[in-house]
Amino acid sequence: MHDLSGKSVWITGAGSGIGEAIAKSLAAAGAHVALSARREETLQQVADTITSEGGRSKSTRLISATAIRSLMPPGISKIPWARSMS
């Protein structure tokens, strides 16, 4: 996989299955991963695994618009397609 250092990626469904595998793979390649899922317990386990392996992650449950906004970097509203998300 390419070096993804300095890149940020948001993965939904990161608590298990394909989403978890993608999150771990991208983090191992150097990306800062923002994780979201419905189940907080499994999501936290994935985030802890990524961190323990030297990766960077931030996670939230998909329960509200406020929770989703907490994952977005400052200035995201300047990106036209992201305005409706912020």
C-alpha positions in Angstrom: 0.0 0.0 0.0 1.1 3.6 -0.6 2.4 5.8 2.2 -0.6 7.7 3.5 1.3 9.8 6.1 -0.4 13.1 6.5 -3.7 11.9 5.0 -6.9 11.7 6.9 -9.6 9.1 6.2 -13.1 8.7 7.6 -14.3 5.1 7.8 -17.9 4.3 8.7 -18.8 0.9 9.9 -15.3 0.6 11.4 -16.4 -1.4 14.4 -16.2 -4.8 12.6 -15.8 -6.7 9.4 -14.6 -4.9 6.3 -14.7 -1.5 7.9 -12.5 -2.6 10.7 -10.0 -4.2 8.2 -9.9 -1.1 6.1 -9.4 1.1 9.1 -6.5 -1.0 10.4 -4.9 -1.2 6.9 -5.1 2.5 6.3 -3.7 3.3 9.8 -0.8 0.9 9.2 -0.1 2.8 6.0 0.2 6.0 8.0 -3.2 7.6 7.6 -5.0 9.3 10.5 -8.3 7.5 10.7 -11.6 8.9 11.9 -13.7 5.9 12.9 -17.5 5.7 13.2 -19.9 2.9 13.9 -23.1 2.2 15.8 -21.6 0.0 18.6 -19.3 2.0 20.9 -17.7 -1.1 22.5 -16.4 -2.6 19.3 -15.5 0.8 17.9 -13.3 1.5 20.9 -11.6 -1.8 20.6 -10.6 -1.0 17.0 -9.4 2.4 18.0 -7.3 1.0 20.9 -5.8 -1.6 18.6 -4.8 1.0 16.0 -3.3 3.2 18.7 -1.4 0.3 20.3 0.1 -0.5 16.9 1.4 3.1 16.6 -1.5 4.5 14.5 -3.6 7.6 15.0 -7.4 7.4 15.4 -10.4 9.3 16.6 -13.8 7.6 17.0 -17.4 8.4 17.6 -20.7 6.5 17.6 -23.1 7.5 14.8 -25.8 8.8 17.0 -26.2 12.5 16.2 -25.1 15.3 13.9 -23.0 16.7 16.7 -21.1 13.4 17.1 -20.4 13.3 13.3 -19.2 16.9 13.3 -16.7 16.1 16.1 -14.8 14.0 13.5 -14.6 16.7 10.9 -11.4 18.8 10.7 -11.7 22.6 11.1 -12.3 24.3 7.8 -14.2 21.4 6.3 -17.1 23.8 5.5 -14.8 25.5 2.9 -15.0 22.3 0.7 -18.2 22.7 -1.4 -19.4 19.0 -1.2 -18.9 19.0 2.6 -20.9 22.1 3.4 -24.1 20.1 4.0 -22.3 17.9 6.5 -20.9 20.6 8.8 
